[in-house]
Structures are given as structure tokens and as C-alpha cells.
Amino acid sequence: MKTRRKSELLLLLAAFIWGNGFVAQSSAMDSIGPWSFTWMRSLLAFLVLIPVAHIHAKRTGKTKLNETERKYLLLGGVATGVILGCGSILQQIGVMYTTVGKASFLTALYCVEVPLFSVFFGKRIGVRTWVSVVLAVSGLYLLCMEGSLKPAGGDVYVLLCSIVFAFHILAIDYFAPRTDAVRMSCLQFLGCSVTTFVGSLFTEPFSIGAAMDAIVPLLYAGCVSMGFGYTLQIAGQEHADPTLASILLCLESVFGALAGFVLLHQAMSLRQVAGCALMFAATVLSSLPEKSDAGSK
């Protein structure tokens, strides 16, 4: 019981760290461009996870991988890294033109999109998932639409980012069981950094001075949010119930909205709060197993 409670607290802390990461992402845009910020935070996360991956390998006794595992490590690291890079830059650009609260809740839509996209991989969709879609769409309308059916530009970027993140989760679901998941995550951060670094060469100039001005949010977003947060997720999910773990991690969106309100004074209207509530209900509902699934476990 104590081990399970500890795992749940670790997952709650991970959600809290990730939620506050939206504030770091927003604050950094005062000094540095989105492409530079993304490749630098990803590089920091890669460097932080190198010792974590080494310790995890020794702890699990998988210091050496066989040929098949090495193959999936390379393929998975490259594939998830490129996808993560695309999703991260869409999110970072979106954060520049929308509030932290909106960005956190729109990003959380991947919890609804993942089961929907799973249809293309032969998985069935239950009634609960369709209900969560209706709730999410209703919440999205209340949160983003103001007087017309045209959402703000930043909202579109973050919504696209949630779609990319959904495919990122599906890619991890395919590759992670076939290799060392921690080493693959370490490699994906390197792939994300390389992908966005190449993009930055064509989109924005790099300035060491600007990077130093954004050093605090960079350190938080890279070392704490990406590096430390992911480590907490790994440790927490070892002994936590998968359904409860998903719900706890969904609280990232709540912490993100609260952080935007407290730290950046980004107020939300009653209409937007209602939209957030519906979208959060959708993410929680989509994370719960269908009755048929629960009965088969």
C-alpha cells in the first residue's frame, strides 16, 4: 500500500512539474525564439537522461541489448524524436499566441485522440470514448471560440500539436516494449533537438545573449520538466494502476491553467473555465478502461 501511494505521489508531482512547464515555455518567448528554445531544452533533457538511462540499465540488468533490441532502439529513437520535435515546435509557437491555460488544456486532448486514432491500428472504440469526444469538442468550442467559428491562431497550433503528440504516444506504444524504454526516451530527446535545430537554421537567428536571458525557463523546461519529470513518470508507473496513472497525469492541464493564473495573471472567463472543465472531464473519461476491458484483466 505504501509503495502504491508513493507511486501515485510521484505521478502527481510529475503532472505538477509538467503543468508549470507551460509557464516556463511562455516566459522564455520574451527572450528567445521558439525553435532555439525547443532544440536547447531537448538537448538539456538528453544530457540529464544519460545518467538516468545508465542507472536504469544497471538496475534492470539490461546493460547490453540484443541485435533486435538495438534495431528497435535506433528506429524508435529516431521516429519518436522526429515526431516529438514536430509536436514540440507546434506547441511552442502556439504558446506565443495563446494563454498558458488554453495551451495546457488543448494539449491534453491527446488523451481523447489516442483511442480515436487507434482505430487505424485495428482497435475498437467503445461508447465511453465517443462520449469523451463529444465532451472535448464542446469544451474546445467554449474555450477557444469567441463570437465566431474561427479560433485564434495560437489555439490552432496547440490543437495540431495535440494531434502530433497522440501519434507520438502511439509510436512509443509500438517501440517501447521492443527495446529499453528509458534509453529510447533519451535518444528521442536527442532526435527532437536535432530536428528542431535544423529547423531553426532556416527560421530564426541564434543569439547566445538571448539564450542566457532565457536560461532559467530553459533549465526548468529542459532539466526539470523534460528530464526530471519523465524520470518521475517512469518511477511512478512501476507500481501504480495504469488507469489511475493516466488520470493523475491528466492533471497536468489543471496545474498548467492554475500556474498561468497565479504566475502570469492570465485570467479566464467563466465560459473558458466551463470549457476547461468539460475538456478535463473528457481526458479523464477517455483514460478509463471500458467495462469489457476491465473485466478481461
N, C-alpha and C positions, 0 to 999 in steps of 0.2 A: 504493500500500500504506500509506504514512504517513497519507494523508488518511483512509483507511478505519479505521485503528487509532485515529486521533484521534476520529473519529465514534463509534466503539464506546466510547471512554473517556468521551465526553460523555454518552452514554446511560446508562452505568454510574453516572456522577455524578448524573444526574437521578433514577435509581432510589434511590440512596443518600439524596438530599435528600428525596424523597417518603416514603421509609420512616421517616426521622427526624421527618417532619411529624406522624406519629401521636403521638409523644411531646409535641409542642407542643400538639396538639389535646387530649390528655388533661390536660396540666398546666394549660391555660387554664381548665378547668372548675372549678378551685379558687376562681376569682375572678369569672367571668363566665358568663352563661347561653349555651346552645348557639345560640340564634337570633341573639343580638347578636354572638357570636363569628363566626358564619358570614357575616353581611352585612358585617361590618367587614373580615374577611380578604379577601373577594371584592372589596370596594371598593379595598383596597390593591393587589390583583393588577391590577385595571383601571387604576389610576394608574401602576403600574410598566410595564404593557404598552403604554401610549400612545406613549412614545418608541420602544419596540421595533417597534411596528407602523409608525411613521413611517419609521424607518431601513430596515425590511424592504421597504416600498413603494418607496423610492428605489432600493434595491439591485436590486430585480427590475424596475424600470421601470414599475410599476403604481401610479403616484401617482393616476391617475384611473380610475375604474371605469365601464364602460358601464351602460346602464339595466338590463339583465338581471342583471349582477353586483351592482348596488346593491340590486335587489329581493331576491336571494338572501342578500345580506349582512344586510339587515334581518330577513327571515324566519328565516334561520338563527341570527342572534344572539339573537333573542327566543326561538325554540324551544329551542335548546341551553341558553340561560340559565335558562329556567324548569325544564327537566329537571335541569340541574346543581344548581339551588337545592334541588329536592326530594331529590335523591340526597345532597347535602352535609349537609342538616339531619338526614336519617335516619342518616347515618354519625356525625355529631357527637353526636346523642342516644345512639346505640349505644355510642360510646366512653366515655360516662359510666358505663355499667353492665357493661362487659366489659374485658378486658385489651387492651393495645396489640398484643400478639402475635396474639390471636384476631381483632381488628379488621382487621389488615393482611392476614391470610390469607383471611378471609371476603370482604373487598373484592376480592381478586384473583380471585375466582370469576367476575368478569365476562369473563375470558379464555375460560372454558368456555361461559358463557351467550350470548355474542355469536354464535358459529356456530350455536347451537341456535335462537335467535330469528330468525336469517337465513332459516330455513325459510319463515317467513311472507312473505318477500320473494322467494320463488322460487328460493332457493339450495339445493343438495343437501348432505346431511350424509354424510360418509364414516365408515368404520369407526373411524378414529383418534379422531374426535370423540366417538363413543359410548363408547369405552374411557376417554377423559378424563372423561366424565360419571360413569362408574362409580367411577373413582378419586376424583373430587371428592366424591361423595356419601359414600363410605367414609371419606374424610378428615374430612368435616364431622361425621360421627357420632362419630368418635374425639375430635375437637377440642371439640365443644360439648355432647354428651350425657353426663350424669353420673348414672347409675343409672336413668334413665327416658328415655322418648322425648320429653320436654319440654325444649327448650333454654332457656337463660337469656334474659331479656328483651332485654338488650343485643345478644345474638347475633342475635336476630330482626330488630332494627332494621338491623344491619350487613348481614345477608343481603338484606333488602329494598333496602338502598342499592346492593348489587352488581347487583341486577336493574335498578334505575333507571339505574345507570351503563352497563349493557350497552346500553340503549336510547339513552343519550346518545352512545355511540360510534357506533351505527348512524345517529343523526341527523347527526353530524359527517361520517360517511362519505357521506351524501347531499348535504349542503350545501357542505362544504369545497371539492370540486372545481369548484363552480359560481361561486365568488367568491374573494376574498382570505382565506385561512385564518387568517392572523395577526390581521387586523382583525376577523374574525368571532369569534375567541377573545377578543379584547379586549372586544368587545361582549357576549359571553356572560357574562363576569365581571360586567359592569355589570348584566345581566339577573338573574344569580344574586343579586347584592347587593340589588337592588330587591325580588325575590321574597321573600327571607328577611327583609328589613327590614319588609315589610308583615306577614309572619307574626309578627314579634317584637312588633308593636303590640298583638296580641291574646293574646300568651302570656307575656311577661315584661317587667318594667320595665327601663329603660336607666339605667345609672349611669356617669358619666364616671370616677368614682373606681375603680369595678370594672374599667373598660376600661384605665385606667392601670396597675392592678395586674397585668393580663394583657398588658401592652404587648410584652414580649419574645416570648412564644409567638405573639402576634398578628402581629408583624413577621416572624417566621420563617415562619408558615403562609401569610401573605399575600404578602409580598415575595419570600421565598426559595423556599418550596415551590410556590406557585402561579405567581408571576411569573417568577422566575429558572429554576425547574425546567422550565416549559413552553418557555422560550427555548432551554434546553439540548436539549430533545426535538426542537424544530424544526431546530436546527443539526445535531444528531446524525443525524437521519433523512435528511438530504440525501444522504449518501454511504454509509450503512450498508445492508447487506442487510436487507430487511423482516422476514424470519424471525428473524434474529439480533437485530434491534432489539426485536421482541416479547419474545423470551426475556430479553434484558438488562433490559427494563423490568419484567418479571415479578419480578425480584429485589427490587423494592420491598417485597414481602411478607417476604422473608428479612431485609432490613435493618430493617424495622419490628419484627419479632419480637426481633431482636438488640438494637435500641435500647430496647425495653421491658424486656428482661432486664438490660442494663447500666446504663441511666439511671434506671429506675423500680423496679428489683429485682423485676420481675414474673416469678417462676419458673414454669416449665411442667412438668407431669408427663411421664413417659415416654410415656404414652398420647397426650397432646396433641402431643408432639413427632412421634410417628408420624403423627398426623392431619395435622400441618403438612407433613410430608414427602410424604404422598400428595396433598394439595391442590396443593403446589408442582409435583409431577410432572404433575398434571392440567393446570395452567396452561401449563407448558412444552410438553406434548404437544399441547394444543389450539392452540398458536401455530405449530406446524409445518405446512407445507402437505402435502396429500395427494399421493401419488405422481402421480396424474393431473394435478394442478395444476402440480406441479414440472416435469413433462415438457412442459407446454404453454407454458412461459415461455422 
